[in-house]
Amino acid sequence: MSRWGRHKRQEEADAANAPAQAEAEDAQVSAWRSGRPKEKELTIDSRLTLRSGLRMPRFGLGTWQAQGGDCYQAVLEALKVGYRLIDTAQMYGNEAEVGRALQELQIPREEVFIVTKLTGREHGRVAAGHALRESLEKLKLPYVDLFLIHSPRGGLLIETWEAMLHLRDAGLTKAVGVSNFGPQHLRALQALGKELPEVNQIELHCGWHQKETVACCQELGIAVMAYSPLARGKLFGGPLRQVAWSGTEAGLCIRWALQKGYVVIPKSVTPERIRSNATVFQTSLDAVQMEQLESLDRGLCTCPAARAMDLPWAEVADRKPKGKGKGNSQPQARLPTRGETWVDALR
Ligand SMILES: NC(=O)c1ccc[n+]([C@@H]2O[C@H](COP(=O)([O-])OP(=O)(O)OC[C@H]3O[C@@H](n4cnc5c(N)ncnc54)[C@H](OP(=O)(O)O)[C@@H]3O)[C@@H](O)[C@H]2O)c1
């Protein structure tokens, strides 16, 4: 059987098993959270099942501030080591480099999970469609796996969220989600009766546990994706040293977040670090170590983007974004009709 045939068969088997796997994983994650021994080990290939049934890798590479050749090399290295999720964003200006690395390695499209994010300048019904189309051109992909609203700060959230759902239905992304959304933003979407995001990507690490937002996401069935999982290096050489751990401090941070059940995306452009960050699957944390890390929560905010989580819903629900994105300057286009793609509608 061809590689593609084998892959299709595996996908069908996975789809048939999805609910059972989701249940098994729920039990597994609660065991990991408490540091109890596990029947099934976490691996670099571990995935969680989103509400829609889409399987999302638990571990991936962050690319913020990875530019040009550095970004290209980092993505190449990560994919060779076995990372299967790459997190980029329109704002990072490196989607073309991510696309170049993907093309170079020719990994079957279905095996990699590509996340990009809508920049705040392109909020709005029409602009969001233009912006995703541009991302796909840069990435040289027919679709991304997850498209996130990067931040509530871009405003016009109600119509932007509706546009995101429309883009998902049109097949340009497998799933849609948000980033830097606080509980008040998620609850407002719920109160409006909107389909809820499948993922919320927030700053989350040993120094900031985001308990309220995590609890809200868990209640609403939204997967939590932990960004800046190394606290951008701010915890290194400090309280992490109190925990007996044979690996690196970076590894300790990553392992903690994985055992808490989050999707984790450490960034590095350094080949040795990319490789060493992926060795966290060899050792697990026990209940005592997890408890020690539990006590390090200081509400340490290391990324200015995270402050958008506190914006009042009334300020971002239908306020226009600041500045003018390229998409917003395009002539107004209609929404695609059934069976039509965004590309058709925007022509
Ligand atoms: N949605 C949002 O608003 C948002 C905001 C921030 C981040 N993110 C996403 O989350 C990803 C990760 O967050 P982040 O980049 O802010 O920070 P991070 O992953 O917490 O930390 C990255 C920093 O740690 C260093 N590093 C990596 N591995 C290391 C190791 N083993 N030992 C020592 N230092 C190590 C990196 O240096 P080198 O690269 O020089 O190796 C880099 O300076 C981003 O890249 C981005 O994809 C999203």
The ligand as a MOL file (V3000), in Angstrom:
LIG
                    3D

  0  0  0     0  0            999 V3000
M  V30 BEGIN CTAB
M  V30 COUNTS 48 52 0 0 0
M  V30 BEGIN ATOM
M  V30 1 N -0.3850 34.5370 20.6990 0
M  V30 2 C 0.4740 35.4110 21.1800 0
M  V30 3 O 0.1570 36.5830 21.4170 0
M  V30 4 C 1.8640 34.9300 21.4560 0
M  V30 5 C 2.7310 35.7250 22.2500 0
M  V30 6 C 4.0040 35.2310 22.5110 0
M  V30 7 C 4.4110 34.0220 21.9920 0
M  V30 8 N 3.5770 33.2950 21.1920 0 CHG=1
M  V30 9 C 3.9970 32.0120 20.5660 0
M  V30 10 O 4.5930 31.1940 21.5580 0
M  V30 11 C 5.9350 30.8840 21.1730 0
M  V30 12 C 6.8240 30.7070 22.3830 0
M  V30 13 O 6.8390 31.8690 23.1890 0
M  V30 14 P 8.0540 32.9130 23.2510 0
M  V30 15 O 8.8090 32.8940 21.9930 0
M  V30 16 O 7.4600 34.1960 23.7060 0 CHG=-1
M  V30 17 O 8.9580 32.4450 24.4570 0
M  V30 18 P 9.5020 31.0780 25.0720 0
M  V30 19 O 9.2650 29.9260 24.1740 0
M  V30 20 O 8.9870 31.0380 26.4680 0
M  V30 21 O 11.0560 31.4020 25.1700 0
M  V30 22 C 11.8280 31.6160 24.0280 0
M  V30 23 C 13.2300 32.0410 24.4830 0
M  V30 24 O 13.8470 30.9740 25.2030 0
M  V30 25 C 15.0890 30.6190 24.5770 0
M  V30 26 N 15.2320 29.1560 24.6910 0
M  V30 27 C 14.5990 28.1910 24.0120 0
M  V30 28 N 14.9710 26.9660 24.4130 0
M  V30 29 C 15.8930 27.1610 25.3820 0
M  V30 30 C 16.6750 26.2780 26.1670 0
M  V30 31 N 16.5780 24.9540 26.0500 0
M  V30 32 N 17.5390 26.8230 27.0630 0
M  V30 33 C 17.6460 28.1740 27.2060 0
M  V30 34 N 16.9380 29.0650 26.4820 0
M  V30 35 C 16.0660 28.5540 25.5720 0
M  V30 36 C 14.9920 31.1070 23.1500 0
M  V30 37 O 16.2710 31.4540 22.6480 0
M  V30 38 P 16.8200 31.0720 21.1770 0
M  V30 39 O 15.7060 31.2060 20.1890 0
M  V30 40 O 17.8980 32.0700 20.9780 0
M  V30 41 O 17.3390 29.6720 21.2630 0
M  V30 42 C 14.1350 32.3580 23.3180 0
M  V30 43 O 14.9360 33.4440 23.7230 0
M  V30 44 C 6.3000 32.0820 20.2880 0
M  V30 45 O 7.4800 31.8750 19.5620 0
M  V30 46 C 5.0520 32.2130 19.4800 0
M  V30 47 O 4.9900 31.2210 18.4770 0
M  V30 48 C 2.2990 33.7340 20.9310 0
M  V30 END ATOM
M  V30 BEGIN BOND
M  V30 1 1 1 2
M  V30 2 2 2 3
M  V30 3 1 2 4
M  V30 4 1 4 5
M  V30 5 2 4 48
M  V30 6 2 5 6
M  V30 7 1 6 7
M  V30 8 2 7 8
M  V30 9 1 8 9
M  V30 10 1 8 48
M  V30 11 1 9 10
M  V30 12 1 9 46
M  V30 13 1 10 11
M  V30 14 1 11 12
M  V30 15 1 11 44
M  V30 16 1 12 13
M  V30 17 1 13 14
M  V30 18 2 14 15
M  V30 19 1 14 16
M  V30 20 1 14 17
M  V30 21 1 17 18
M  V30 22 2 18 19
M  V30 23 1 18 20
M  V30 24 1 18 21
M  V30 25 1 21 22
M  V30 26 1 22 23
M  V30 27 1 23 24
M  V30 28 1 23 42
M  V30 29 1 24 25
M  V30 30 1 25 26
M  V30 31 1 25 36
M  V30 32 1 26 27
M  V30 33 1 26 35
M  V30 34 2 27 28
M  V30 35 1 28 29
M  V30 36 1 29 30
M  V30 37 2 29 35
M  V30 38 1 30 31
M  V30 39 2 30 32
M  V30 40 1 32 33
M  V30 41 2 33 34
M  V30 42 1 34 35
M  V30 43 1 36 37
M  V30 44 1 36 42
M  V30 45 1 37 38
M  V30 46 2 38 39
M  V30 47 1 38 40
M  V30 48 1 38 41
M  V30 49 1 42 43
M  V30 50 1 44 45
M  V30 51 1 44 46
M  V30 52 1 46 47
M  V30 END BOND
M  V30 END CTAB
M  END
